[in-house]
């Protein structure tokens, strides 16, 4: 447990530095901003109570804790809500923004439709930019399994995008 006032400042700086990252990991699992915010709070409460001096790779450890808490949160009844997603572009009215939003939404739906065992490694790799080793630590699987799952997820996404493109013609 942290008792020194300097340690509180350390936790505060960790929150400032890593809260967005922890939120993105939780959001990648939950796809609901309110539930992801709850997970972020829980992660940093654990940092406050446990400290981080025995942690080898802080970013990987935070991702693992956030991921596991998000999985636990997701298992609670009534917590999975896809409606809370924010889209990337904020400029309303232009045709380019509308097209971009449609593409983002299409890709988001394709990623959301992937099985969890393929989606989680893909999100942690492509969006959170974790290494195979870090993802291996977070998910508790081998690095080769991580790489294989990412490859398969990308393959499925590519096939579906090609099929969608052909339907549009």
N, C-alpha and C positions, 0 to 999 in steps of 0.2 A: 504494500500500500504506500502511496506517495504521501509524505508528511511534510517535507521541506517546502517552503514557499517557492524556492527556485524550481522545484520539480513541477509545481503547478504551472509556472511559466513555460517549462519545457513541454508540458501537455498542450498548453495553449498554442505554442509554436507548431507542434505536430498537427493540431487541428487545422491551423491556418494553411500549413503546407500540404496536408494529405486529405483533407475532408472532401474535396472535389473528386479525387481519385477513388476514395472509399465509396462515395455516393454512386459513381459510375459503375463500380463493381456490383453494388447492391441493386442498382437500377437494371443492370444487364440481366439479373436473375428475376427480379420482381416485376419489372416493367410498370412500375407505379411510383411516382415521385414521393408521395406521402409515406408509403411503406419504406422506401429507400432511405428517407430522412430519419425514420425511426431506427433503422439499422445503423446509420452513421452515428447517431447518439449512443447507441449501445456499444459500438466498437470503441469509441473514445471513453466511455465509462469504464470499459475493461482496461484500456490503457491506463487510465487514472488509478484504478485499483491494483492492477498487476505490475505496472511499470514495463519498461522495455529493455532493461540492461542485459538480459540473457538472450535477446533476439538477435540472430545473425543477420538477417536481411529484413529490415523493417518494412519495406514496401511489399514484399512477398507475404510477410506475416499479417500485415493489415488486410491485404487482399484475401488471404485465407480465412481470417476471422470474419470479414464482411461477407464473403461468399457463404460460409457455413451458417451465419446468422440469417442471411437472406433465404437460404434453403429452408431453414427452420420456420421463418416467417411465411414463406410461400406455402408450407404444409398446413398452416392454420386455415381453417375454412373461411372463404369469402375474401381472401387477400389478393387474388390474382385479378388485376384490372388493366386491360390494354388501353383504355380510353384516356389515361393520364399522360400519354406521351406528348412531349413538345416536339415540334418540327424545327429544323435547323434555320431556315430563313425567316426573317422578321419583316422584310419589306413587302407590304401588301400592294397589289395592283399591277405589277409587271408580269408579263407573260413568262419571262425567264424564271421568276420566282415560283410561279404556279407549276411550271414544268419540273423545276427542281424539287418542289414539295411532293409532287406525284411520284417522282423517282425515289426519293427518300422513303416515302410511305410504302412503296412497292417493295423495296429492299428490306425495310423493317419487317414487313409482313412475312417475307420469305425467310428471314432469319428467325422470326418468332415461330414459324412453322417447323423449323428443324427440331429433331429430337434433342432433349436436354443434353445427352452425352456428346452430341456434336456442337450444339449451340454454345454451351459454356466455354469450351476451349477456344472456339472462334471469337467470341466476344472478349475473352481475356487477352487473346493474342492481338487481334486486329484493332479493337477499340481501346483496350486498356494498355496495350503495348507491353505486356509481360512476356518474358522469355519462356521457352519451353520448360526450363528447369523450374521457374517460378510457378508456372501453371501446373506442373507436375506436383509441386508442394501443395498448392491450393486444392487441387482435386484429388490428391492421393493416388495418382496413377503414374505409370512410367513415362519418361520423356518421349519414348518412341510411340506410345499410345497417344500422347498429346499431339505429336506431329501427324500421326495417321488420322486422327479425328479432325484436325484442322484441314488436312488435305481433302478428306471425304466431304466435309461441310462445304468447302469452297467448290468442290466438284458438283455437288447437288445444287448449290446456288447458281453456278454457271449454267447447268442444264435447264434449270427453271427459268432463268433470265432469257436464254436463247429461245425456249418454248414460248415465252410471253412476247418476245420480239416477233416471232413468226406469226403469232395470232393477230398482232396489230396490223400486219400487212394485208 
